[in-house]
């Protein structure tokens, strides 16, 4: 099973970076979790975020966030619309299910014919 984080929104922040203290270069990105397997594809409602400084090329983890960064993050989190979720079966799953249904119908019909002959 493969998990992919797809970007749904990106915003440039003007807050000071806690690492290099630059007030330009912080990028806040929101992601939606997608799950893929051989049987199905699913987009969940789970939203994650990440803050990266493009000046010092550092990921800013929540431990290093200032109160200002937390407030701006909360603001942008409210602006993110609920992402659309879905659940889709793959073609392989559909063919297998279709085969099971056809086999069940054939067995049912054969059993009915055997009962009528007796």
Residue, then its C-alpha position, 0 to 999 in steps of 0.5 A: x500500500x502506497x501513501x502519497x501526500x498531495x499538495x492542496x495549498x501553498x502560502x508564503x509567510x512573512x514571519x521571521x525564520x527561527x533558524x536564519x531570522x530572514x523574514x522572506x522565504x518561509x513557505x507553508x504547504x498543506x497536503x492531503x493524504x492519498x492511499x493507493x493499493x492494488x485493490x483501491x484508491x482513496x483520498x482521505x480527509x486528513x490534512x497535514x502541513x509543512x513549513x520550509x524556509x527557502x533561504x536556509x533550506x530548513x524544515x521548521x518543525x512545530x517545536x521551533x514555531x513562534x506564536x506568530x507562526x502558529x497564529x498565521x498557520x491557524x489562519x491559513x488552516x481555516x482558509x483551506x477548504x475541506x478536500x474532496x474525499x473518494x474511494x475507488x475500486x481498481x479495475x482488478x477488484x471490479x473484474x474479480x468481484x464480477x467473476x465471483x458474481x457470475x460464478x455464484x449465478x452459474x452455481x445457483x442455476x446448476x443447483x436449481x436444474x439438479x433439483x428440478x431433475x430429481 
